[in-house]
Amino acid sequence: MNTNAVMDLGLQALLTAAKLSAPVLLTALAVGLAISLLQSITQIQEVTLAFVPKAIGVALALLITGHWMISEMVTFTNDLFAKIPSLLGGGG
């Protein structure tokens, strides 16, 4: 296993992690921004007003994109298992 193979695997793992976390993080960011604007406009500084909508938004994002996330992880894992012989120098 050479340095290029390790770098390629690391890059693929980071890109997959970014793809999988993006829907949840972007949903939390959008909901948090909207609630912050609402709190700034109304001057209501309640902690639960920021937490509960974010939690609901993240849960909805996981519900909507969960199947896609699982299929992406299964594909990534299958690709890794398929690369094992070539990584160990057995050919392929």
mmCIF file as gemmi writes it, N, C-alpha and C atoms, coordinates in Angstrom:
data_model
loop_
_atom_site.group_PDB
_atom_site.id
_atom_site.type_symbol
_atom_site.label_atom_id
_atom_site.label_alt_id
_atom_site.label_comp_id
_atom_site.label_asym_id
_atom_site.label_entity_id
_atom_site.label_seq_id
_atom_site.pdbx_PDB_ins_code
_atom_site.Cartn_x
_atom_site.Cartn_y
_atom_site.Cartn_z
_atom_site.occupancy
_atom_site.B_iso_or_equiv
_atom_site.pdbx_formal_charge
_atom_site.auth_seq_id
_atom_site.auth_asym_id
_atom_site.pdbx_PDB_model_num
ATOM 1 N N . MET Axp A 1 ? 0.868 -1.175 0 1 0 ? 1 A 1
ATOM 2 C CA . MET Axp A 1 ? 0 0 0 1 0 ? 1 A 1
ATOM 3 C C . MET Axp A 1 ? 0.908 1.23 0 1 0 ? 1 A 1
ATOM 4 N N . ASN Axp A 2 ? 0.757 2.043 -1.031 1 0 ? 2 A 1
ATOM 5 C CA . ASN Axp A 2 ? 1.637 3.195 -1.145 1 0 ? 2 A 1
ATOM 6 C C . ASN Axp A 2 ? 0.951 4.469 -0.632 1 0 ? 2 A 1
ATOM 7 N N . THR Axp A 3 ? 1.697 5.537 -0.658 1 0 ? 3 A 1
ATOM 8 C CA . THR Axp A 3 ? 1.21 6.813 -0.126 1 0 ? 3 A 1
ATOM 9 C C . THR Axp A 3 ? 0.036 7.343 -0.92 1 0 ? 3 A 1
ATOM 10 N N . ASN Axp A 4 ? 0.054 7.158 -2.239 1 0 ? 4 A 1
ATOM 11 C CA . ASN Axp A 4 ? -1.047 7.648 -3.071 1 0 ? 4 A 1
ATOM 12 C C . ASN Axp A 4 ? -2.357 6.946 -2.743 1 0 ? 4 A 1
ATOM 13 N N . ALA Axp A 5 ? -2.28 5.655 -2.471 1 0 ? 5 A 1
ATOM 14 C CA . ALA Axp A 5 ? -3.491 4.905 -2.122 1 0 ? 5 A 1
ATOM 15 C C . ALA Axp A 5 ? -4.067 5.384 -0.793 1 0 ? 5 A 1
ATOM 16 N N . VAL Axp A 6 ? -3.192 5.649 0.158 1 0 ? 6 A 1
ATOM 17 C CA . VAL Axp A 6 ? -3.645 6.142 1.459 1 0 ? 6 A 1
ATOM 18 C C . VAL Axp A 6 ? -4.281 7.522 1.317 1 0 ? 6 A 1
ATOM 19 N N . MET Axp A 7 ? -3.642 8.372 0.539 1 0 ? 7 A 1
ATOM 20 C CA . MET Axp A 7 ? -4.194 9.716 0.319 1 0 ? 7 A 1
ATOM 21 C C . MET Axp A 7 ? -5.536 9.648 -0.405 1 0 ? 7 A 1
ATOM 22 N N . ASP Axp A 8 ? -5.652 8.75 -1.364 1 0 ? 8 A 1
ATOM 23 C CA . ASP Axp A 8 ? -6.906 8.597 -2.099 1 0 ? 8 A 1
ATOM 24 C C . ASP Axp A 8 ? -8.024 8.11 -1.181 1 0 ? 8 A 1
ATOM 25 N N . LEU Axp A 9 ? -7.715 7.127 -0.348 1 0 ? 9 A 1
ATOM 26 C CA . LEU Axp A 9 ? -8.717 6.625 0.603 1 0 ? 9 A 1
ATOM 27 C C . LEU Axp A 9 ? -9.122 7.705 1.602 1 0 ? 9 A 1
ATOM 28 N N . GLY Axp A 10 ? -8.147 8.463 2.075 1 0 ? 10 A 1
ATOM 29 C CA . GLY Axp A 10 ? -8.45 9.544 3.01 1 0 ? 10 A 1
ATOM 30 C C . GLY Axp A 10 ? -9.314 10.614 2.376 1 0 ? 10 A 1
ATOM 31 N N . LEU Axp A 11 ? -9.015 10.967 1.137 1 0 ? 11 A 1
ATOM 32 C CA . LEU Axp A 11 ? -9.809 11.966 0.419 1 0 ? 11 A 1
ATOM 33 C C . LEU Axp A 11 ? -11.23 11.481 0.195 1 0 ? 11 A 1
ATOM 34 N N . GLN Axp A 12 ? -11.371 10.222 -0.218 1 0 ? 12 A 1
ATOM 35 C CA . GLN Axp A 12 ? -12.706 9.662 -0.418 1 0 ? 12 A 1
ATOM 36 C C . GLN Axp A 12 ? -13.496 9.629 0.889 1 0 ? 12 A 1
ATOM 37 N N . ALA Axp A 13 ? -12.837 9.284 1.985 1 0 ? 13 A 1
ATOM 38 C CA . ALA Axp A 13 ? -13.516 9.243 3.277 1 0 ? 13 A 1
ATOM 39 C C . ALA Axp A 13 ? -13.967 10.636 3.71 1 0 ? 13 A 1
ATOM 40 N N . LEU Axp A 14 ? -13.104 11.636 3.522 1 0 ? 14 A 1
ATOM 41 C CA . LEU Axp A 14 ? -13.477 13.009 3.887 1 0 ? 14 A 1
ATOM 42 C C . LEU Axp A 14 ? -14.608 13.55 3.02 1 0 ? 14 A 1
ATOM 43 N N . LEU Axp A 15 ? -14.567 13.264 1.72 1 0 ? 15 A 1
ATOM 44 C CA . LEU Axp A 15 ? -15.631 13.716 0.835 1 0 ? 15 A 1
ATOM 45 C C . LEU Axp A 15 ? -16.956 13.035 1.166 1 0 ? 15 A 1
ATOM 46 N N . THR Axp A 16 ? -16.907 11.766 1.488 1 0 ? 16 A 1
ATOM 47 C CA . THR Axp A 16 ? -18.123 11.048 1.873 1 0 ? 16 A 1
ATOM 48 C C . THR Axp A 16 ? -18.678 11.602 3.18 1 0 ? 16 A 1
ATOM 49 N N . ALA Axp A 17 ? -17.813 11.868 4.136 1 0 ? 17 A 1
ATOM 50 C CA . ALA Axp A 17 ? -18.267 12.445 5.407 1 0 ? 17 A 1
ATOM 51 C C . ALA Axp A 17 ? -18.884 13.824 5.203 1 0 ? 17 A 1
ATOM 52 N N . ALA Axp A 18 ? -18.291 14.62 4.322 1 0 ? 18 A 1
ATOM 53 C CA . ALA Axp A 18 ? -18.846 15.948 4.04 1 0 ? 18 A 1
ATOM 54 C C . ALA Axp A 18 ? -20.201 15.84 3.353 1 0 ? 18 A 1
ATOM 55 N N . LYS Axp A 19 ? -20.311 14.917 2.4 1 0 ? 19 A 1
ATOM 56 C CA . LYS Axp A 19 ? -21.589 14.732 1.709 1 0 ? 19 A 1
ATOM 57 C C . LYS Axp A 19 ? -22.678 14.279 2.667 1 0 ? 19 A 1
ATOM 58 N N . LEU Axp A 20 ? -22.334 13.387 3.58 1 0 ? 20 A 1
ATOM 59 C CA . LEU Axp A 20 ? -23.332 12.839 4.495 1 0 ? 20 A 1
ATOM 60 C C . LEU Axp A 20 ? -23.736 13.827 5.581 1 0 ? 20 A 1
ATOM 61 N N . SER Axp A 21 ? -22.83 14.681 5.985 1 0 ? 21 A 1
ATOM 62 C CA . SER Axp A 21 ? -23.164 15.627 7.052 1 0 ? 21 A 1
ATOM 63 C C . SER Axp A 21 ? -23.793 16.913 6.531 1 0 ? 21 A 1
ATOM 64 N N . ALA Axp A 22 ? -23.667 17.173 5.242 1 0 ? 22 A 1
ATOM 65 C CA . ALA Axp A 22 ? -24.153 18.435 4.68 1 0 ? 22 A 1
ATOM 66 C C . ALA Axp A 22 ? -25.649 18.681 4.888 1 0 ? 22 A 1
ATOM 67 N N . PRO Axp A 23 ? -26.54 17.731 4.617 1 0 ? 23 A 1
ATOM 68 C CA . PRO Axp A 23 ? -27.965 18.037 4.798 1 0 ? 23 A 1
ATOM 69 C C . PRO Axp A 23 ? -28.325 18.42 6.232 1 0 ? 23 A 1
ATOM 70 N N . VAL Axp A 24 ? -27.762 17.717 7.183 1 0 ? 24 A 1
ATOM 71 C CA . VAL Axp A 24 ? -28.078 17.995 8.59 1 0 ? 24 A 1
ATOM 72 C C . VAL Axp A 24 ? -27.484 19.337 9.011 1 0 ? 24 A 1
ATOM 73 N N . LEU Axp A 25 ? -26.226 19.572 8.658 1 0 ? 25 A 1
ATOM 74 C CA . LEU Axp A 25 ? -25.574 20.823 9.054 1 0 ? 25 A 1
ATOM 75 C C . LEU Axp A 25 ? -26.202 22.042 8.381 1 0 ? 25 A 1
ATOM 76 N N . LEU Axp A 26 ? -26.524 21.917 7.104 1 0 ? 26 A 1
ATOM 77 C CA . LEU Axp A 26 ? -27.14 23.046 6.401 1 0 ? 26 A 1
ATOM 78 C C . LEU Axp A 26 ? -28.546 23.334 6.924 1 0 ? 26 A 1
ATOM 79 N N . THR Axp A 27 ? -29.279 22.287 7.287 1 0 ? 27 A 1
ATOM 80 C CA . THR Axp A 27 ? -30.608 22.49 7.879 1 0 ? 27 A 1
ATOM 81 C C . THR Axp A 27 ? -30.491 23.207 9.217 1 0 ? 27 A 1
ATOM 82 N N . ALA Axp A 28 ? -29.568 22.756 10.062 1 0 ? 28 A 1
ATOM 83 C CA . ALA Axp A 28 ? -29.379 23.407 11.357 1 0 ? 28 A 1
ATOM 84 C C . ALA Axp A 28 ? -28.927 24.856 11.181 1 0 ? 28 A 1
ATOM 85 N N . LEU Axp A 29 ? -28.07 25.098 10.197 1 0 ? 29 A 1
ATOM 86 C CA . LEU Axp A 29 ? -27.61 26.455 9.925 1 0 ? 29 A 1
ATOM 87 C C . LEU Axp A 29 ? -28.756 27.352 9.473 1 0 ? 29 A 1
ATOM 88 N N . ALA Axp A 30 ? -29.569 26.867 8.554 1 0 ? 30 A 1
ATOM 89 C CA . ALA Axp A 30 ? -30.679 27.672 8.031 1 0 ? 30 A 1
ATOM 90 C C . ALA Axp A 30 ? -31.721 27.952 9.104 1 0 ? 30 A 1
ATOM 91 N N . VAL Axp A 31 ? -32.074 26.94 9.878 1 0 ? 31 A 1
ATOM 92 C CA . VAL Axp A 31 ? -33.063 27.134 10.939 1 0 ? 31 A 1
ATOM 93 C C . VAL Axp A 31 ? -32.493 28.053 12.02 1 0 ? 31 A 1
ATOM 94 N N . GLY Axp A 32 ? -31.246 27.875 12.381 1 0 ? 32 A 1
ATOM 95 C CA . GLY Axp A 32 ? -30.62 28.736 13.382 1 0 ? 32 A 1
ATOM 96 C C . GLY Axp A 32 ? -30.559 30.19 12.938 1 0 ? 32 A 1
ATOM 97 N N . LEU Axp A 33 ? -30.237 30.403 11.667 1 0 ? 33 A 1
ATOM 98 C CA . LEU Axp A 33 ? -30.203 31.764 11.143 1 0 ? 33 A 1
ATOM 99 C C . LEU Axp A 33 ? -31.585 32.401 11.16 1 0 ? 33 A 1
ATOM 100 N N . ALA Axp A 34 ? -32.594 31.643 10.752 1 0 ? 34 A 1
ATOM 101 C CA . ALA Axp A 34 ? -33.966 32.167 10.745 1 0 ? 34 A 1
ATOM 102 C C . ALA Axp A 34 ? -34.437 32.501 12.163 1 0 ? 34 A 1
ATOM 103 N N . ILE Axp A 35 ? -34.144 31.634 13.101 1 0 ? 35 A 1
ATOM 104 C CA . ILE Axp A 35 ? -34.56 31.881 14.489 1 0 ? 35 A 1
ATOM 105 C C . ILE Axp A 35 ? -33.785 33.058 15.07 1 0 ? 35 A 1
ATOM 106 N N . SER Axp A 36 ? -32.513 33.173 14.743 1 0 ? 36 A 1
ATOM 107 C CA . SER Axp A 36 ? -31.721 34.311 15.234 1 0 ? 36 A 1
ATOM 108 C C . SER Axp A 36 ? -32.258 35.632 14.704 1 0 ? 36 A 1
ATOM 109 N N . LEU Axp A 37 ? -32.626 35.649 13.429 1 0 ? 37 A 1
ATOM 110 C CA . LEU Axp A 37 ? -33.228 36.858 12.867 1 0 ? 37 A 1
ATOM 111 C C . LEU Axp A 37 ? -34.544 37.183 13.56 1 0 ? 37 A 1
ATOM 112 N N . LEU Axp A 38 ? -35.356 36.162 13.799 1 0 ? 38 A 1
ATOM 113 C CA . LEU Axp A 38 ? -36.624 36.36 14.502 1 0 ? 38 A 1
ATOM 114 C C . LEU Axp A 38 ? -36.386 36.894 15.915 1 0 ? 38 A 1
ATOM 115 N N . GLN Axp A 39 ? -35.395 36.34 16.605 1 0 ? 39 A 1
ATOM 116 C CA . GLN Axp A 39 ? -35.091 36.801 17.957 1 0 ? 39 A 1
ATOM 117 C C . GLN Axp A 39 ? -34.55 38.228 17.941 1 0 ? 39 A 1
ATOM 118 N N . SER Axp A 40 ? -33.779 38.57 16.938 1 0 ? 40 A 1
ATOM 119 C CA . SER Axp A 40 ? -33.254 39.938 16.847 1 0 ? 40 A 1
ATOM 120 C C . SER Axp A 40 ? -34.36 40.941 16.577 1 0 ? 40 A 1
ATOM 121 N N . ILE Axp A 41 ? -35.268 40.558 15.714 1 0 ? 41 A 1
ATOM 122 C CA . ILE Axp A 41 ? -36.366 41.463 15.368 1 0 ? 41 A 1
ATOM 123 C C . ILE Axp A 41 ? -37.307 41.67 16.551 1 0 ? 41 A 1
ATOM 124 N N . THR Axp A 42 ? -37.663 40.582 17.231 1 0 ? 42 A 1
ATOM 125 C CA . THR Axp A 42 ? -38.63 40.668 18.333 1 0 ? 42 A 1
ATOM 126 C C . THR Axp A 42 ? -37.985 40.9 19.693 1 0 ? 42 A 1
ATOM 127 N N . GLN Axp A 43 ? -36.68 40.809 19.78 1 0 ? 43 A 1
ATOM 128 C CA . GLN Axp A 43 ? -35.921 40.95 21.024 1 0 ? 43 A 1
ATOM 129 C C . GLN Axp A 43 ? -36.336 39.946 22.084 1 0 ? 43 A 1
ATOM 130 N N . ILE Axp A 44 ? -36.745 38.767 21.638 1 0 ? 44 A 1
ATOM 131 C CA . ILE Axp A 44 ? -37.051 37.665 22.557 1 0 ? 44 A 1
ATOM 132 C C . ILE Axp A 44 ? -35.799 36.8 22.644 1 0 ? 44 A 1
ATOM 133 N N . GLN Axp A 45 ? -35.24 36.664 23.822 1 0 ? 45 A 1
ATOM 134 C CA . GLN Axp A 45 ? -34.015 35.891 24.003 1 0 ? 45 A 1
ATOM 135 C C . GLN Axp A 45 ? -34.31 34.651 24.836 1 0 ? 45 A 1
ATOM 136 N N . GLU Axp A 46 ? -35.028 33.723 24.257 1 0 ? 46 A 1
ATOM 137 C CA . GLU Axp A 46 ? -35.375 32.477 24.927 1 0 ? 46 A 1
ATOM 138 C C . GLU Axp A 46 ? -34.537 31.35 24.318 1 0 ? 46 A 1
ATOM 139 N N . VAL Axp A 47 ? -33.872 30.564 25.179 1 0 ? 47 A 1
ATOM 140 C CA . VAL Axp A 47 ? -32.972 29.515 24.704 1 0 ? 47 A 1
ATOM 141 C C . VAL Axp A 47 ? -33.746 28.42 23.989 1 0 ? 47 A 1
ATOM 142 N N . THR Axp A 48 ? -34.89 28.028 24.536 1 0 ? 48 A 1
ATOM 143 C CA . THR Axp A 48 ? -35.648 26.94 23.916 1 0 ? 48 A 1
ATOM 144 C C . THR Axp A 48 ? -36.211 27.344 22.564 1 0 ? 48 A 1
ATOM 145 N N . LEU Axp A 49 ? -36.382 28.634 22.336 1 0 ? 49 A 1
ATOM 146 C CA . LEU Axp A 49 ? -36.874 29.092 21.043 1 0 ? 49 A 1
ATOM 147 C C . LEU Axp A 49 ? -35.853 28.798 19.946 1 0 ? 49 A 1
ATOM 148 N N . ALA Axp A 50 ? -34.593 28.756 20.286 1 0 ? 50 A 1
ATOM 149 C CA . ALA Axp A 50 ? -33.558 28.431 19.308 1 0 ? 50 A 1
ATOM 150 C C . ALA Axp A 50 ? -33.325 26.926 19.206 1 0 ? 50 A 1
ATOM 151 N N . PHE Axp A 51 ? -33.459 26.202 20.308 1 0 ? 51 A 1
ATOM 152 C CA . PHE Axp A 51 ? -33.111 24.781 20.317 1 0 ? 51 A 1
ATOM 153 C C . PHE Axp A 51 ? -34.183 23.895 19.698 1 0 ? 51 A 1
ATOM 154 N N . VAL Axp A 52 ? -35.425 24.099 20.069 1 0 ? 52 A 1
ATOM 155 C CA . VAL Axp A 52 ? -36.499 23.202 19.634 1 0 ? 52 A 1
ATOM 156 C C . VAL Axp A 52 ? -36.684 23.218 18.115 1 0 ? 52 A 1
ATOM 157 N N . PRO Axp A 53 ? -36.755 24.374 17.455 1 0 ? 53 A 1
ATOM 158 C CA . PRO Axp A 53 ? -36.887 24.336 15.992 1 0 ? 53 A 1
ATOM 159 C C . PRO Axp A 53 ? -35.684 23.692 15.291 1 0 ? 53 A 1
ATOM 160 N N . LYS Axp A 54 ? -34.483 23.903 15.835 1 0 ? 54 A 1
ATOM 161 C CA . LYS Axp A 54 ? -33.305 23.257 15.25 1 0 ? 54 A 1
ATOM 162 C C . LYS Axp A 54 ? -33.398 21.746 15.385 1 0 ? 54 A 1
ATOM 163 N N . ALA Axp A 55 ? -33.805 21.277 16.54 1 0 ? 55 A 1
ATOM 164 C CA . ALA Axp A 55 ? -33.936 19.839 16.758 1 0 ? 55 A 1
ATOM 165 C C . ALA Axp A 55 ? -34.981 19.237 15.815 1 0 ? 55 A 1
ATOM 166 N N . ILE Axp A 56 ? -36.088 19.936 15.637 1 0 ? 56 A 1
ATOM 167 C CA . ILE Axp A 56 ? -37.13 19.453 14.728 1 0 ? 56 A 1
ATOM 168 C C . ILE Axp A 56 ? -36.622 19.468 13.282 1 0 ? 56 A 1
ATOM 169 N N . GLY Axp A 57 ? -35.931 20.53 12.892 1 0 ? 57 A 1
ATOM 170 C CA . GLY Axp A 57 ? -35.384 20.616 11.537 1 0 ? 57 A 1
ATOM 171 C C . GLY Axp A 57 ? -34.367 19.53 11.249 1 0 ? 57 A 1
ATOM 172 N N . VAL Axp A 58 ? -33.486 19.264 12.204 1 0 ? 58 A 1
ATOM 173 C CA . VAL Axp A 58 ? -32.484 18.216 12.027 1 0 ? 58 A 1
ATOM 174 C C . VAL Axp A 58 ? -33.159 16.847 11.947 1 0 ? 58 A 1
ATOM 175 N N . ALA Axp A 59 ? -34.169 16.619 12.773 1 0 ? 59 A 1
ATOM 176 C CA . ALA Axp A 59 ? -34.891 15.345 12.73 1 0 ? 59 A 1
ATOM 177 C C . ALA Axp A 59 ? -35.576 15.164 11.374 1 0 ? 59 A 1
ATOM 178 N N . LEU Axp A 60 ? -36.171 16.22 10.859 1 0 ? 60 A 1
ATOM 179 C CA . LEU Axp A 60 ? -36.802 16.139 9.536 1 0 ? 60 A 1
ATOM 180 C C . LEU Axp A 60 ? -35.766 15.896 8.44 1 0 ? 60 A 1
ATOM 181 N N . ALA Axp A 61 ? -34.62 16.554 8.539 1 0 ? 61 A 1
ATOM 182 C CA . ALA Axp A 61 ? -33.56 16.348 7.547 1 0 ? 61 A 1
ATOM 183 C C . ALA Axp A 61 ? -33.073 14.898 7.575 1 0 ? 61 A 1
ATOM 184 N N . LEU Axp A 62 ? -32.925 14.334 8.773 1 0 ? 62 A 1
ATOM 185 C CA . LEU Axp A 62 ? -32.521 12.931 8.879 1 0 ? 62 A 1
ATOM 186 C C . LEU Axp A 62 ? -33.6 12.005 8.341 1 0 ? 62 A 1
ATOM 187 N N . LEU Axp A 63 ? -34.85 12.334 8.587 1 0 ? 63 A 1
ATOM 188 C CA . LEU Axp A 63 ? -35.955 11.517 8.102 1 0 ? 63 A 1
ATOM 189 C C . LEU Axp A 63 ? -36.014 11.535 6.572 1 0 ? 63 A 1
ATOM 190 N N . ILE Axp A 64 ? -35.797 12.703 5.996 1 0 ? 64 A 1
ATOM 191 C CA . ILE Axp A 64 ? -35.893 12.84 4.545 1 0 ? 64 A 1
ATOM 192 C C . ILE Axp A 64 ? -34.668 12.258 3.841 1 0 ? 64 A 1
ATOM 193 N N . THR Axp A 65 ? -33.483 12.509 4.364 1 0 ? 65 A 1
ATOM 194 C CA . THR Axp A 65 ? -32.253 12.099 3.678 1 0 ? 65 A 1
ATOM 195 C C . THR Axp A 65 ? -31.616 10.84 4.255 1 0 ? 65 A 1
ATOM 196 N N . GLY Axp A 66 ? -32.247 10.227 5.238 1 0 ? 66 A 1
ATOM 197 C CA . GLY Axp A 66 ? -31.656 9.061 5.895 1 0 ? 66 A 1
ATOM 198 C C . GLY Axp A 66 ? -31.392 7.896 4.955 1 0 ? 66 A 1
ATOM 199 N N . HIS Axp A 67 ? -32.354 7.6 4.093 1 0 ? 67 A 1
ATOM 200 C CA . HIS Axp A 67 ? -32.179 6.482 3.162 1 0 ? 67 A 1
ATOM 201 C C . HIS Axp A 67 ? -31.01 6.741 2.217 1 0 ? 67 A 1
ATOM 202 N N . TRP Axp A 68 ? -30.925 7.975 1.725 1 0 ? 68 A 1
ATOM 203 C CA . TRP Axp A 68 ? -29.812 8.333 0.843 1 0 ? 68 A 1
ATOM 204 C C . TRP Axp A 68 ? -28.479 8.209 1.578 1 0 ? 68 A 1
ATOM 205 N N . MET Axp A 69 ? -28.441 8.656 2.834 1 0 ? 69 A 1
ATOM 206 C CA . MET Axp A 69 ? -27.201 8.576 3.615 1 0 ? 69 A 1
ATOM 207 C C . MET Axp A 69 ? -26.751 7.129 3.794 1 0 ? 69 A 1
ATOM 208 N N . ILE Axp A 70 ? -27.699 6.259 4.105 1 0 ? 70 A 1
ATOM 209 C CA . ILE Axp A 70 ? -27.351 4.852 4.307 1 0 ? 70 A 1
ATOM 210 C C . ILE Axp A 70 ? -26.863 4.23 3.001 1 0 ? 70 A 1
ATOM 211 N N . SER Axp A 71 ? -27.535 4.539 1.891 1 0 ? 71 A 1
ATOM 212 C CA . SER Axp A 71 ? -27.105 3.961 0.62 1 0 ? 71 A 1
ATOM 213 C C . SER Axp A 71 ? -25.721 4.479 0.217 1 0 ? 71 A 1
ATOM 214 N N . GLU Axp A 72 ? -25.421 5.743 0.506 1 0 ? 72 A 1
ATOM 215 C CA . GLU Axp A 72 ? -24.081 6.277 0.217 1 0 ? 72 A 1
ATOM 216 C C . GLU Axp A 72 ? -23.018 5.562 1.05 1 0 ? 72 A 1
ATOM 217 N N . MET Axp A 73 ? -23.302 5.329 2.321 1 0 ? 73 A 1
ATOM 218 C CA . MET Axp A 73 ? -22.333 4.64 3.179 1 0 ? 73 A 1
ATOM 219 C C . MET Axp A 73 ? -22.136 3.195 2.743 1 0 ? 73 A 1
ATOM 220 N N . VAL Axp A 74 ? -23.217 2.522 2.349 1 0 ? 74 A 1
ATOM 221 C CA . VAL Axp A 74 ? -23.094 1.141 1.871 1 0 ? 74 A 1
ATOM 222 C C . VAL Axp A 74 ? -22.264 1.101 0.595 1 0 ? 74 A 1
ATOM 223 N N . THR Axp A 75 ? -22.5 2.035 -0.316 1 0 ? 75 A 1
ATOM 224 C CA . THR Axp A 75 ? -21.718 2.098 -1.55 1 0 ? 75 A 1
ATOM 225 C C . THR Axp A 75 ? -20.243 2.345 -1.259 1 0 ? 75 A 1
ATOM 226 N N . PHE Axp A 76 ? -19.966 3.294 -0.36 1 0 ? 76 A 1
ATOM 227 C CA . PHE Axp A 76 ? -18.582 3.589 0.012 1 0 ? 76 A 1
ATOM 228 C C . PHE Axp A 76 ? -17.909 2.366 0.634 1 0 ? 76 A 1
ATOM 229 N N . THR Axp A 77 ? -18.613 1.684 1.521 1 0 ? 77 A 1
ATOM 230 C CA . THR Axp A 77 ? -18.05 0.507 2.182 1 0 ? 77 A 1
ATOM 231 C C . THR Axp A 77 ? -17.818 -0.621 1.189 1 0 ? 77 A 1
ATOM 232 N N . ASN Axp A 78 ? -18.775 -0.843 0.283 1 0 ? 78 A 1
ATOM 233 C CA . ASN Axp A 78 ? -18.585 -1.878 -0.739 1 0 ? 78 A 1
ATOM 234 C C . ASN Axp A 78 ? -17.394 -1.563 -1.631 1 0 ? 78 A 1
ATOM 235 N N . ASP Axp A 79 ? -17.215 -0.292 -1.984 1 0 ? 79 A 1
ATOM 236 C CA . ASP Axp A 79 ? -16.054 0.098 -2.783 1 0 ? 79 A 1
ATOM 237 C C . ASP Axp A 79 ? -14.751 -0.163 -2.034 1 0 ? 79 A 1
ATOM 238 N N . LEU Axp A 80 ? -14.743 0.118 -0.729 1 0 ? 80 A 1
ATOM 239 C CA . LEU Axp A 80 ? -13.541 -0.155 0.065 1 0 ? 80 A 1
ATOM 240 C C . LEU Axp A 80 ? -13.232 -1.643 0.108 1 0 ? 80 A 1
ATOM 241 N N . PHE Axp A 81 ? -14.265 -2.455 0.32 1 0 ? 81 A 1
ATOM 242 C CA . PHE Axp A 81 ? -14.043 -3.907 0.348 1 0 ? 81 A 1
ATOM 243 C C . PHE Axp A 81 ? -13.564 -4.421 -1.005 1 0 ? 81 A 1
ATOM 244 N N . ALA Axp A 82 ? -14.06 -3.839 -2.089 1 0 ? 82 A 1
ATOM 245 C CA . ALA Axp A 82 ? -13.635 -4.262 -3.421 1 0 ? 82 A 1
ATOM 246 C C . ALA Axp A 82 ? -12.181 -3.879 -3.69 1 0 ? 82 A 1
ATOM 247 N N . LYS Axp A 83 ? -11.691 -2.818 -3.053 1 0 ? 83 A 1
ATOM 248 C CA . LYS Axp A 83 ? -10.317 -2.357 -3.268 1 0 ? 83 A 1
ATOM 249 C C . LYS Axp A 83 ? -9.29 -3.092 -2.406 1 0 ? 83 A 1
ATOM 250 N N . ILE Axp A 84 ? -9.716 -3.898 -1.461 1 0 ? 84 A 1
ATOM 251 C CA . ILE Axp A 84 ? -8.77 -4.553 -0.55 1 0 ? 84 A 1
ATOM 252 C C . ILE Axp A 84 ? -7.717 -5.355 -1.281 1 0 ? 84 A 1
ATOM 253 N N . PRO Axp A 85 ? -8.059 -6.196 -2.257 1 0 ? 85 A 1
ATOM 254 C CA . PRO Axp A 85 ? -6.99 -6.964 -2.939 1 0 ? 85 A 1
ATOM 255 C C . PRO Axp A 85 ? -5.954 -6.072 -3.624 1 0 ? 85 A 1
ATOM 256 N N . SER Axp A 86 ? -6.404 -5.008 -4.285 1 0 ? 86 A 1
ATOM 257 C CA . SER Axp A 86 ? -5.438 -4.15 -4.968 1 0 ? 86 A 1
ATOM 258 C C . SER Axp A 86 ? -4.611 -3.344 -3.953 1 0 ? 86 A 1
ATOM 259 N N . LEU Axp A 87 ? -5.173 -3.011 -2.815 1 0 ? 87 A 1
ATOM 260 C CA . LEU Axp A 87 ? -4.428 -2.278 -1.804 1 0 ? 87 A 1
ATOM 261 C C . LEU Axp A 87 ? -3.361 -3.128 -1.146 1 0 ? 87 A 1
ATOM 262 N N . LEU Axp A 88 ? -3.645 -4.419 -1.042 1 0 ? 88 A 1
ATOM 263 C CA . LEU Axp A 88 ? -2.681 -5.318 -0.42 1 0 ? 88 A 1
ATOM 264 C C . LEU Axp A 88 ? -1.64 -5.821 -1.418 1 0 ? 88 A 1
ATOM 265 N N . GLY Axp A 89 ? -1.781 -5.407 -2.662 1 0 ? 89 A 1
ATOM 266 C CA . GLY Axp A 89 ? -0.784 -5.807 -3.659 1 0 ? 89 A 1
ATOM 267 C C . GLY Axp A 89 ? -1.093 -7.118 -4.33 1 0 ? 89 A 1
ATOM 268 N N . GLY Axp A 90 ? -2.308 -7.626 -4.172 1 0 ? 90 A 1
ATOM 269 C CA . GLY Axp A 90 ? -2.664 -8.898 -4.762 1 0 ? 90 A 1
ATOM 270 C C . GLY Axp A 90 ? -3.128 -8.811 -6.206 1 0 ? 90 A 1
ATOM 271 N N . GLY Axp A 91 ? -3.063 -7.641 -6.78 1 0 ? 91 A 1
ATOM 272 C CA . GLY Axp A 91 ? -3.48 -7.495 -8.17 1 0 ? 91 A 1
ATOM 273 C C . GLY Axp A 91 ? -4.763 -6.705 -8.265 1 0 ? 91 A 1
ATOM 274 N N . GLY Axp A 92 ? -5.307 -6.602 -9.453 1 0 ? 92 A 1
ATOM 275 C CA . GLY Axp A 92 ? -6.581 -5.948 -9.671 1 0 ? 92 A 1
ATOM 276 C C . GLY Axp A 92 ? -6.432 -4.56 -10.052 1 0 ? 92 A 1
